Amino acid sequence: MGHEVHLASDGEEAYKKYLRKDIEVVITDLEMPRADGLEFIQALQGLYPVAKIIAASAGGSDRLHAAKRAGASVVISKLVGPDELGRALE
């Protein structure tokens, strides 16, 4: 889709990369080791309340609602196809 992608293996690494890079949109899974997606979203929102965050989960609607309450801009269920991800990025 023409975006530069920065990968992280967990929420802590993602947070550190966000601080060092010029990142427009974050796409995070809610299930990650060390700092899960909800913790990551809350940490970003604490410092950058206008951060654009797409949260994805296979954990059901309760997890997605929690991500929305934590500050995710968009929530999507996994498995996410390229068309749905493209719409979320818009």
C-alpha positions in Angstrom: 0.0 0.0 0.0 3.0 2.2 -0.1 3.6 2.7 3.6 7.0 2.3 5.3 6.6 -0.4 8.0 8.4 -0.7 11.3 8.0 -4.0 13.1 8.1 -4.8 16.8 7.8 -8.1 18.6 6.1 -6.8 21.7 4.5 -3.7 23.2 7.7 -2.5 24.9 9.7 -2.6 21.7 6.8 -0.9 19.8 6.7 1.9 22.3 10.4 2.5 22.0 10.2 2.6 18.2 7.3 5.0 18.3 9.4 7.4 20.4 12.4 7.2 18.0 10.6 7.2 14.6 8.2 9.5 12.8 5.2 7.1 12.8 1.8 8.2 11.4 -0.3 5.2 12.3 0.2 2.3 14.7 -1.3 -1.1 14.0 -1.2 -3.3 17.1 -2.3 -6.7 18.1 -3.9 -6.8 21.5 -2.2 -10.0 22.5 1.6 -9.5 22.8 4.3 -10.5 25.2 5.8 -8.2 27.9 3.4 -5.2 27.3 0.2 -6.3 25.7 -1.7 -4.1 23.2 -3.9 -2.5 25.8 -0.9 -1.4 27.8 0.8 -0.2 24.7 -2.3 1.9 23.6 -2.6 3.4 27.1 1.1 4.3 27.2 0.9 6.0 23.8 -2.3 7.9 24.7 -0.7 9.1 27.9 2.1 10.9 26.0 0.5 11.3 22.5 -3.3 11.6 22.9 -3.7 12.2 19.1 -1.8 9.1 18.1 -3.7 7.2 15.4 -4.0 3.5 16.5 -5.6 0.6 14.8 -6.0 -2.4 17.2 -6.6 -5.9 16.0 -7.7 -8.9 18.1 -9.1 -12.4 17.7 -10.1 -12.2 21.4 -13.7 -11.1 20.6 -15.7 -7.9 21.0 -14.9 -7.3 24.7 -11.2 -6.9 23.9 -11.9 -4.7 21.0 -14.3 -2.5 23.1 -11.5 -2.3 25.7 -9.1 -1.1 23.1 -11.5 1.5 21.9 -12.0 2.8 25.4 -8.2 2.8 25.9 -7.8 5.1 22.9 -7.6 3.1 19.7 -8.9 5.1 16.7 -10.1 1.9 14.9 -10.6 -1.7 16.1 -10.8 -4.7 13.7 -11.2 -8.4 14.2 -8.5 -10.7 13.0 -7.9 -12.3 10.6 -7.6 -9.1 8.7 -7.4 -9.0 4.9 -5.7 -6.3 2.9 -8.9 -4.7 1.9 -10.1 -4.3 5.5 -6.7 -3.1 6.6 -6.7 -0.5 3.8 -10.1 0.8 4.8 -8.9 1.1 8.4 -5.9 3.0 7.3 -8.1 5.5 5.4 
